[in-house]
Structures are given as C-alpha cells and as structure tokens.
Amino acid sequence: MMVHRTAPGRIDIVHSSVRRPSFYSREIQFRRAQNGRMKVSAFQSAFLACVWANVSSAAELVIPDNVTFERDLEYSNPDGQHLQLNLARPKHANGAMPAVLCIHGGGFRAGKREGYDALCLKLAQRGFVAATTSYRLAPQYQFPAAAHDVKAAVRWLRGNATKYQIDPARIGVTGSSAGGHLAQFLGVTAGVKEFEGDGGQADQSSGVACVVNFYGPSDFTKSYGKSVDAAEVLPLWLGGDVETAKQRHIQASPLNWVTPAAAPTLILHGTEDKYVAYEQGVWMRDRLQACGVEVELLTFEGAGHGFKEADAEKAEKAMFAFFEKHLKAKRN
C-alpha cells in the first residue's frame, strides 16, 4: 500500500493491496470438517460470486485527488472485537457536510466493509462524508449485536462531527440485503434503548435522517418458504427457526417497529429476487405509508438479488438523488 501524508494524522491512500477474505478460508475449512469434502449451497455460490466481485473492485480502487480516504478507524470495541470503518470525504470542504453510513450485506454471517469503498468515494465526490462499516457476524454474534454495532457507528459519526466536518443533523444510511435490513432497522428504531448497546458515544443519538434500502428483508416471520436460504441463514442469526425462536424473528423485523417518527425511506427491490422476496419491500412501503412516513418503492421488473448493468445504474442514480434531496436540500 502506498500512502501520501498531507498533514499530521491524515493519510491519503493512493493504492490498496488486496487480501483473500479470511471468512472464505474459514467457510472452506468448516465445510470440509463437516462433510469431508467441499459443498456449496445456493447461498454460498451467490455470496462467493459477490465476494470476488468486491475483491476485483477493491483491486481497481483509485482514490480521486479531491478525496481523503482513511481506513481502519476503530469506532467501537464490544467483546474485544475492535470494530472499524473506512471513511471518505471531500479534501477541500467549507463547513459541515452531510454524511452517509454504508452497511454491507452477507446474510448476517459474512461480508466485508471494503465492498462499499468505491461507493464511499463516489459519495465523497458528491460532497458527502461517507463511511463503510464492519459489524459483528453470526453465528458467533446473534441479533441484536449487529444492530448495536451499526447504531454505535452512527453515534461515532456524530461524536466525531467536528473532526470530520459532519453535520450531525444530516446523516443518512444505505445497505444491501442484510445491510439493507440493518439500514432499515436504524430508520425505525431511533431512541429504542434496547437496541443501542454499549458501544460508546452514549451521549449521541443513533437516529438517521433517511434510509436507502436495497432489497433488505422487513418481516423475518414470513421469510421461510419464500427465500432459497432463509432456513439456512436466519437460525444462525436469530438463534433458531421461526418455530423455536419466533419472538426474536418478530423483534428483529423492521416492519414491527414502524412509527410516524420513522425516517424517510427509499426501497429498491427486484420482482424476481429469490433471496429476499419482492413482497418484503411492498410490506415495508405499505407500513411506512400507513404511518404517514415518506417512502418510495422503486421496482425493478425481472431483477434478482443484486442489480446489474442498466438496473444498477438506475438504482445508483436514484440513491444519489434521494440523498441529495434529504441531506442536501436547503433548510430554513
């Protein structure tokens, strides 16, 4: 990795080396130990394809001259896990800027924050401070650990608002799949003490000004039979299936926490999603609308779990426009 020091304590990264994700090796070892040979489920096939796409993207990551990019900033240390985030921001900014927290997917049990590095750079070029965060994963850490962590990340951004020129009143969040769920969860549980955890910056709010949810689930009690991997993934995160751990499924579902105080939300979902059924997005839209919350469901006809080519461009454009509207619009 090559770095350029522009000021004491500030490092502009101009190139980053790529390591094979550690969870990849653990997954192989786990499967071999269990089965004596490598078996890959439908979830793992799709996920590993996503992993290598992210690795490829990281290999090509180029830091624009007008952006400062900082890696490995510790924001919380629950159970000695030293949770970190990467942060991008405009290099020459005047005044406080809006911020966006990006939350990776991976079935609540895998994934890496680096998958959103490129998006953070794009957001920084548009005048946002953008962070991509790690969080504790299943099966070692079950719900609500991940919720505690992303809330701690929001509080960290507020607690460091002066240092990074963040306007604490203008923090939005986005994520995809499991990350979309956590983003949506942030948008509907502001002020709910049981989900705050003890990850630091307790004097700061974990509320967000808006949410962009890429195909995140809203009701786990109705995921089984409608998702190709729910029966495999959810018990690892929720401590059982919908019969043995129903209360946790209810508690972890953003749909059940919607109030008129929920954050304005953009939901993006494909009609042919085999991992998170399209109806999950419809239910979330309808519940938010019923509570008088501003919400839009952007439907991608024929799209699956993850957008490609024209759909990906359309989704990104819609996300940027939503953040511009809710985080940059002039306030009286």
N, C-alpha and C positions, 0 to 999 in steps of 0.2 A: 504494500500500500504506500502510495506517495502522498505526502501532505505538504501544505504550504501554510506557514504560520503568519497570520496577518496582524495579530495583536496578542498580548499576553492572555492565555487561556482560551484563545479562539483558534480553531484549526479548520481550514477549508480542505476537504478531501477531494482529490482530483482523480483518484483511481482506487478501486477496491478489489482485493483478491477475493476469490470465491472458494468456500469450503463446502464439502458434501454435508448436508444437514445431518446432525447427529441422530435425530429421530429415525432417519432412514435406516441406519445400521441397526438401531435397537429393534425396529419393526422386523427386519430380516431375522435377527437373532431370536426374537420372540417366536416367530412362525416356525423356524427350524426346530427350536426346542419343543414346541407343541406338537408339530406334525411330522418331524423328521425330514421334511422337505418344504420348499417354499410354495405357499399357496397364496394367491392374491384374490381378495374379494372384489366385487364391483366397486365398492367404495375406494379400496386401496388403489385399484387401477386408475380411477379418475383422479384420485388425490395425488398419486405419484406423477401423473402427467402434469398436474398443476405445479407440483414441486419443481420439476425440471424446467417448466416454462419460467418459473420465478428465478431459478438459478441462471438460466440463459439471460433473463432480463438484467439480473444483477451484474453479470459479466460485461454487459454493454453499458452500464450506468456511467453517464458522463455528467459531471457537476457543472452547470452553467456558470459563467463568470459572475453573474449578478446574484448568485445564491450562495449562502453559507449553509453547509451541511455538517451536522455533528452526529456522531454515532455513539451508542453505548452510554447514554445518560441514565443513570440509575434514578428511578422515581419512587421505588418502594422496595421494602425488603421483608416481605412476610415469610415466615418459616425459613429464613436464611436463603431465599431464592434470588435475591439481588435482581429484581425486575428492571428492565431497561427499555428505553425508547430511542429512536433516531429522529432527529429534528431538522427540518429545512426552513429557511426564512430568507426574505429578501435582504441582500447585503447592505443596501443603502436605503433605509426607510426613514420616513419622517412621521413620528407619532406612533400611537398604539395601533396594532393591526388585528384583524380577526384571525382566529385560529381554527384548525380542523384536526381532530384526532381520527386516525385511520386504524381499523381493527381487522386483523387478518382472520381468514376462515381456516378450516381444517377439522371439522367435526368435533370441536372442543377438545381434541386429543392430540392435535398435531398442527403444523403450520409455523411460519416464521414471519416476524415483523418486516424483514427485508423485502418481502413480496410487494410492499407498498412504498418502497423507497422512491421509485420512479414517479408515482402519483404525488408524493410529497414535493418532489422537485417541480412538477407542473403547477401545483398549488402555490408554491413559493414564487414562481414566476408570475403568478396572477395576483400577487400581493397578500397572500396568506402566510401565516406561520403554520406549518403542518408537521405533525408528529405521527409516527407509526409505532405501535406499542406491542410488547410481548405481554403475555399473561399466563397464569398457571394452568396447566393442562390436565385432563383426565388420562388415565384413571387414578393417578396419584392424588390429584386435587379435583374434587367434585364440586358441583354447584353448592353454594354461591361464590366459590373462590374467584372465578373469572370475573364475575360481576363486581366483587370487591376490588379487583385489580384495575379494571378499566375506570371505575369511579375514582380510584386513587390517582390514575393518570390524569384525569380531568382536574382533580384538585391540585396536582403538581403543576399543571399548566397555569392555573390561577395563582398559585403560590409563587411562581416564577415569572409573573406577568411583567414586572418591571424589567427584569434581566433580559427577557426575550422580546420586549416591546409588544406584548399581547394585550388586547382589550379584553378584560375578564368577562365582560357582558356579551361578548360575541365569539363564543366557542361552539362550533358545530361538530358533528361526528358522522363518520361513514364506516361501513364494513360490508363484507360479503359473506353469505351463508352463515356459519356460526358467528362470524364477525358482524353480519347484518343483524342477527338476533341480539348480540350484545349492544350494538349501536341503538337498536330499537328499545332495548331494556333501559338504557341510560335515559332515553327520551320520555319514558313513562314512570320512572321511579325516583325522580328528584325529591329529596327530602325524606325518603323511606329509610329510616335509620338501620333496619336490619340488613340492608344491602351495602351499607357504607364500609364495613370492615374497619380495620385499624391500621391501614396502610400509610398513614402520615397525612400531614396538612389538614388535620381535622377541623381547623378553623375556616376552611374553604368549602364552597359549595361544589357538588358534583353534577349540578344541573347543566344542561346543554340548551343552546338556542334553537337548534334544528337538527334533523336527522335525515340522512340519505341511506336507505336500507336496500341493499342488493340481495334479493331473494333469501331473506332470513326467515326462519320459522316464527310463527306467532302463537301457536297452540300445540304444545307437545302431546297433549292427551289424544289428539286426532292425527298424529304423525304415522302411527303404526298402520301398515297396510296401504299407505299412500306414498311411502318412500322406500327406495330399494335398500337403504341401510339404516333406517331408524332403529330396527330391532337389534342391530349390532352396536350402534354408536350411543344411543341415548342411555341404556343401562349403565354404561361406563361413566357417564357424566352425572346421572341422576340417582345412582345407587340402586337401580332395579328397573324393571319394566313398568308399564302403566298400571299393572295389577298390583305389584308388590311395592311400588313407590309412587302411588298416584298423587299424593299430596305434593311431592317435590315437582312432579310434572306440571301440576297446577300453578305452584308458586313460581316456577321458572318461566312461565309463559307470559310474554309481554301483553297479550290480549287481556289478561286478567288484572292489569294494573293501569289501564287507561282511565284518565280523568280529564276534565276540561282543562287542566293545567299541563297536559302533555305537550311536548314540543312539536312544532310544525314538521311534517314528515313527507318525504318523497320515497315511494316504494317502487322498485324496478324488478319485474318478475316475468319470466318466460312461461308460456302456456304449456310447454312440453317438459317442464322441469321434473325429472324423475327422483330427485333427492329431497327437494322441498316443494311440495305440490303448490301449483299456482293459487289454489283456493286459500292458502295461508296468507298470501298478500291481500286477497279480497276481504277476508275476515278482518284483517288489521285495518284496512281502509274503512270498512263499514263501521267498526267500533269507534275509530277516531272521529269519523263524521258524526256519529250519533252523539258524541260528547262535544261537538262544536269545534273540534280542532282542525286546523287547516291541514289537508292531506291530499296527495295526488298519487294514484297508482298508474304507473307507466307500463303498459302491457306490451310484451314482445311476442307476437304471434309466431308459434313454431319454435321458439328458442328454448334451449335446455338450461342446465345448471351452469351458468357461465356464458357470457356473451362473446360473440366473435365478429370480426370484420365490421360490417355496417352497423350491426346491433351494438357492438362495443363502442363505436364512435358516437352513436346516438345517445347511449347511456351516459358516456363521459360528458358529452355536451350538456345533457340535462342536469347532471350533477353539478357542474360548474355554474350553470345558470341559477340553480336553486341556492347554492351557497352565496352567489353574488347578490341575489335578492334578499336573503335573510341575514346575511352577515355584513354586507357592504352598503346596503341601501341607506341613504341619508336619514338620520334620526332628528326629530325636532328637539 
